[in-house]
Amino acid sequence: MTSPSDSPLSPADPALVAASAPMTENTFMVSASGTDDPPPPVKGLRRLMWWIIPANLGIFMLWGAIPGILLPQQLTLLDADNKVANLAIVSTIGAFLAMVAQPIAGQISDHTRSRFGRRAPWMLLGALAGALALVASPSPTRSSES
């Protein structure tokens, strides 16, 4: 039997340290030699991807339709002569309000503690508020049409 001092591997050897260290998230990054296979994917990743693709598609459709189609159409129906100026004003105000509101909402949601988590109550409230705002948005009609 050999003593630890007779071992060919010194205690400072990274392979020995990695082999004796407990497994953590960063163990692969520390102990990988460059030829090792990566760790297996996280369980449930495929299911997440099947849910995230339609969710992102729906969000991008809304983000593209509202500012790109619905807003200019409503502004044209309200005031066709100044539609470009009105769109610039509304878009600027909306961007400024988003720039101010998003960090504030992030701080509030970071400090929220509920049985549903930090973000879920705010996502639900935001989705409901957005849906109500779309339903309540006026559908202007031209008064000159008869």
Summary of the structure (lengths in Angstrom):
residues: 146
radius of gyration: 28.2
end to end distance: 103.3
largest distance: 103.3
contacts: 258
relative contact order: 0.05
helix: 64%
strand: 0%
